[in-house]
Amino acid sequence: MFIRFTLLSLIASLSVTIARADNLAALRSKQCRDILQTSITHFYLPDCIDADFGGYLEVIDEHGTFISSEKFLTLQARQVWFFSKLANTYDTDREKTLAAAKSGYDFLRAHFFDPTNGGYFSKTDRDGTPTDRRKHVYPNAFVIYAFAEYHRATGDQEPLDRAMELFQTLEEHCHDKVNGGYHEFFSDDWQLITDPKESGYIGVPGTKTYNSHLHLLEAFTPLYLETHDPLVRSRLIEMLLINTCTVKLPDFPCNVDAWYSDWKLVDTDRNRRASYGHDVECVWLVLEAAEALGMKPNSLRSWAVALCDHAIERGFDTVNHGFFYTGPVGKPSDDRKKVWWTQSEALVAMLRMHALTGDEKYRTIFEQTFDFVQQHQIAPEGGWWATVNQDGSKIPGTARTSMWQGAYHNGRALLMCEQMLNGAASR
């Protein structure tokens, strides 16, 4: 009788615990939707749409009005992706979000695309006149990512054809047939730029970067899912291997950014640093890529735990919560500001790791990071503060949007977290 009573008590206690977890998941899911609408969707729409020339205005003035003198390929493509994803996710305001996505898609095709040599320029004036005709694989990867999602949103074949066209252009001009991976920075006629004194956007010219190859992995995943093209599959596998093995330091479970063309480490103190946001982002993007390829996520569990736990051990703020920005490998962080995109990627990664492992520490860190974002990273006026201090206090002059900061990182995080939390609450 005692054993039966104890067992019934344990079952009842477990049921209460599960019910509380489900209620919390449902609450967080609703909060994700609310924050998405108030701080991102309503902030960018319709004010960021350039009604005069198409595409998107990228910055705001001191009065909070969207303005731009130039347009940057990365931001323009990311906004196309977000508005397409929004249209794919919610029926409400679908017509408006599709129109927003179309504005950016049409501008990219009309003004950033190089009809002579292929690929997309880095920058244009507000009206679409190219101001930087050089080409980099990093922003071009976001064009593939955006066009694949725009295809999903519209059902039109043309955006997917344009994504495949760009993939083939990168294959022809950028893929390294000797060492694997992609050369990154080129003139408009695809002459490789290697002069380290040349101004750039991602990494030092002449190097290969973790950052670019992470986003190539990100772009090739939906492209493969939509096309099942064998060469896309081959390159996606290559990107998965590079992001899990090639850019990892042998002595530490973290990735670093800069590598020579033959994948030898750029061995400097400046490079031997962990980017906690990139590492947690890498975890969930690799798991998604593996699933797209038909692999079992559990086969990557040890790798994912090691990479994620290093970011937590070295980069998570146990006092104020949220993740620091960077730090020397194997040592505590020495750059403790809190950046919007790092927190965004951590939210997705922590839920993904909780689902993969069942370890409650990831769910706890998600909750603590979510609370930090709610309290400190979201601007009452709309948008998210790009950077705040370690304790969450505002840094004077910090931006709420910029050529690097649109609706992509935080918008994607809230969309994905809502979906994962809904799944947890309904189990």
N, C-alpha and C positions, 0 to 999 in steps of 0.2 A: 504493500500500500504506500509506504514512504517513497519508494523508488518511482512509483507511478505518479505520485503527487509532485515529486521533484521534476520529473520529466514534463508534466503538464505546466508547471511553473516556468520552466525554461522555454517551452514552446510559446507560452503567453508573453514572456519577456521579449523573446525574439520577434514575435509578431508586432509588439509595440515599437520596437526598434526599427523594424522594416517600415511600418506605417509612418513613423516620424521622418525617416529618410525619404520616403515617397512624397510626403508633404513638403519637405524642404526642396526636393527636386522640382516639384510643381511650382513652388514659389519662385525659385531661381529662374525657371523657364519663363515665367511671366515677367520677371524683372529684366531678363535679357531682351524680350520683345519691347518692353517699355523704353529701356535705355536706347535700343536701336532706333526707335521712332523719334524720341525726343532729342537725342544728342547727335544723331548721325543723319538719318533720313530727312528729317525736317530741317536740319542745319544745311545740308547740301542741296536739297530740292525745294524750290526750283532755282535758288539763288546762284548756284555754281554754274548753271547752264549759260553758255555764251550765246545770247539770243541774236547777236549781230553776225557772228562768224561761224558758230557751231563749236563743238567741243566744250571744254570746261575751263572756267576761270579758276585759278589755283591758289590765290592768297586773298587775305582780307586786309582792309585798311584799318586805321585807328577807330573808325566808326562801325566796324564789323561788316562793311560792304565788300562783296567779292569783286576783285580786280585782277588783271594780269597784263603784263607787257609781253611775256613769252609763254610758250606752252611746251612742256617737257613730256617726252614719249612715255616714260614710266608712269607718271601721274595720269595722263590721258587714258592709257590702256587699263590701268587699275580701276579707274572710274567706270569704264565700259564694263569691265568684269563685274563690279559690284552692282551696278544697276541691272545688268542681265541676271545676276544671281538673285537679286531681290524680286524681279519679275518671275523667276522660276520658282520662288519659294511661296509667295503670297499672291492670292487672287486680288486682294484689295489694292487699288491704285495700280494695277498691272499696266494699264494703258499709259499712265504717266511715267512709270519706271522704264517701260520699253521705249518710249519716246526719248527719255534721257539717254538710254544706252545707244539708240540710233544716232543721236546727235554726235556722240563721241566716235562711233564706228565710222560714220560718213566722213568726219573730219580726218581721222587717221588715214582712210583710203584716199581722200582727195589731196591731202597736204603733206603727210609724213611719208607716204609710200614713194619709193624711188622707182618710177616706171622704166628707167634705163638700166639700172644695175640690180634692182631688187632690194629687198629689205626696207627698213624704216629709219629715217633720219632721227637724230637725238632731240633736236629742238626746232621750233618755229616761232615766228612772231605771232601775236594774237590773231592776225588775219590769215595765218597759214603759210607765210613766206619762210622757207627754211633759214634758220640762223646758225645751226650746227649740223652740217650734212654728214658728219661722222656717224659710224654705226657701232653699236655695242651689243653683244649677245644678251646682256642682262635686260635692258628695256625691250629688246625684240622678243625675249621669252615671254614677257607680259602681254605682248600683242597676240601670241599664240594662245595663251591662257584666256585672254579676253574674247578672242574670236570663237574659240571652242564653246565658251559659255553663252555668247551671243547666239550662236547656232542652236544651242539647246533652248534658249528663250524664244526664239522666233520660229524654229523649225525650218529655216531657210538653209539650203545647201551652200549658198555662196560664201558665207563667213567661214564655214569649215574648209571649203576649197582654198580660201585665202590663207587659212592657218596652215594647211598642208603645203601650200606654195612657199610660205615663209620657212617652214621646217626644211624643205628641200633646198632653199637658198642657204640656210645655215649649214646644212650638210655639205653643200658644194664648197662654200668659202671658209667655214669656221671649224668644222670638225677635224680634229688632229688624227690623221690616219696612222701615225707612227706611235704616239704615246697615249692616245685615247683622250676623251674630254674635248673641250672646245677652246680654241684661241678666242680672245674676247673683244679686242678693240681694233677698229678698222677705219680707213678712209671711206669716202662714199663709193669708190670703185673697188673696194675690198682689198686694199693693200694693208697688210698687218702693221699696226702702230706699236713700236717697241721702245720708243724713246721715253725713259722714265720721267723726263722733264715736261712731256706733253701733258697738258691739263686733261683730266678725265673725270669720270663719275664713280666708277667702281674699281677699286684696286689700282695698283701701279701698272701702267702700260707695259706689256711684255710678260706679265704674269698670268697665271690661272688662279681663280678664286673659288673658295668654298661658296661664297655668297652667290655668284653667278650660276654655279653648277647646282646649287640647291633649287634655284628658281627655274632652271631648265628641267629638273626633275618634276617640279610642280606643274610646269606647262605641258610636259609630255604625258603626264598621267591622264588628264581629260582628253587630250588629242588621241591617245591610244584607245581609250574607252569608246570614243565616237567613231574611230576609223578602223580599228583592229589591223592597222597597217603593220606588216612584219618588220620594216625598218624602224618605224617608231617604237615598236616593242623592243627591238635590239638596243636602241639608244636609251630607252627607259631603263632597261636592265643595267646598262653601262652607268647611267646616272645613279642608280641605286647603289651599285658597287662603289662608285667614287665617294658618295656621301656617307657610306657606312665604313669604308676601309681606307681609301686613298688619302682623304684629308684628315684622318684621325692621327693624332700623335701616338707613337708606340708606347710611351711611358704613362700616358694619362688618358682617361676615357672622355676626351673632348676633341672637337675639331678646331682647326685654326684656318685662317683665311688665305694666306698668300703662298703660292707654290710656283716654281719655275715650270717651263713648258714640259719638261720631262718628269714632272711631279716630285722633284726634289724640294725639300722644305726651304723657304726663305727664312733662314735661321737667325732671326734678330729678336731682341727683347720686345720690340714693338709688335712683332707678329706672333710671338709665343704667348698669346692671350686668348682667353675663352670669351666668346660672345654668348652669354646665357640665353638670350632671346633666339639666336640662330640655332643653338643646339636643341632647345625644346621644340622649336618649329621643325627642325630636321626630323625629330622623332616622329611626329604625327604625319608629316608629309611622306616619309619613307614607308610608314605603315600603310598609308593610303595607296602608294605606288605598288607595294607588295600585293595588296588585295586586288588591284587592277590587273596585275600580272597572274593572278590565280594562286599566289603563294599564301601560306598560312601565317598570320601575324605572330602566332606563338613561336615560330621558328626564329623570330627576331627579338624575342622577349629579353634575353640576356643583354644584347646590344642596347636595346632601348632603355632598359633599367640603368645600365652603366652610364650612358650619356645623360639621361635625365637626372639621375641622382647626383652626378658631378655638378650639374647646374644648380641643383637644390642645395647641396652641401656648401658650395662656394659662393653662390649667388643669391640665395633666398634670405630675405631680411626677417629673422625670427622675432624681432622686436616690433617693427612697424608694418611688416608683411609686404608683399610684392617682391619683385626681383630687381636686383641691381643690374647695371648695364654691362660692365666687363670686368675682367680681372686677370692677373697673371696665372698661367696654368699651374694647377696644383697648390695655389695659395688663395687666401681670402680675397674678395673683391677689393680693389682700390679705387674703383669708379662707381660710386654708390648712388648716382642719380637714378631716378625712375623714369623710364621712357615708355611712351604709350604703346609702341608696337611690341616691346618686350612683354609687357603685361598681357597684351592681347593674345600673343602666341602661347604664353604660359597657361592661360585659361583653357585653351583647346587641348594642349598637351596633357595637362593634369587630368582632365576628364577622360581623355583617350587612354592614359596610363592606368587610371582606376578601372576602366572597363577591361583592359588587357590583363591586369595582374590581380585585381580585387583588393589591392593594398589600400587601406583607408587613409594612409598618409597623403596620397595624391588628392583624394577628395578634400581632405582638410586644407591642403595648400591651395586648392582651387577656391575654397570658401574664403580663405584669408586674403587671397589675391583679389577676388571679386569684391570683397568689402573695401579693400584699399582703393580699387578703381572707382567704386561708387562714391567714396568719400573724398578722394583727392584728384583723380585723373580726369574726371568729367568736368568740363567747364559749365557753369550755370548758364552762360550766354549761348551755349550750343557748341558742339565739337568737343574734342578732348585736348587737354594741355599736352603738348608734345613731350615736355619734360617737367618733372617736379623734383624737389629735393628729397633726400632720403626719408624724411619724416612726413612727406606729402605736402609740405608748404610750397606755395607758388614761387616760381622764379620770375622776377620782373622781366618783361619783354618776350617771354616764351610764346610760341605760336600755337594757334588752334587748327591751322591748316597751312600747307606749304606745297612746294613742288615735289616734296617727298612724302607728304602726309595727306592722304585723302581718306576715302571711306573703306579702304581695302583691308588693312590689318584688323581694325576694331570692328568694322562691319561684318567681316567674315567670321570673326571670333564669336560675336553675338548670335549670328545665324546658326553656326555650328553647335554652339553650346546649348542654345534653345532646343535644337533637334536631339542632341544627346541626352539632355535632361528630360525631355518628353519621353524618350525611350526608357530612361531609368524609372520615371514616375509611373509608367504604364505596365511595368513588369509585375 
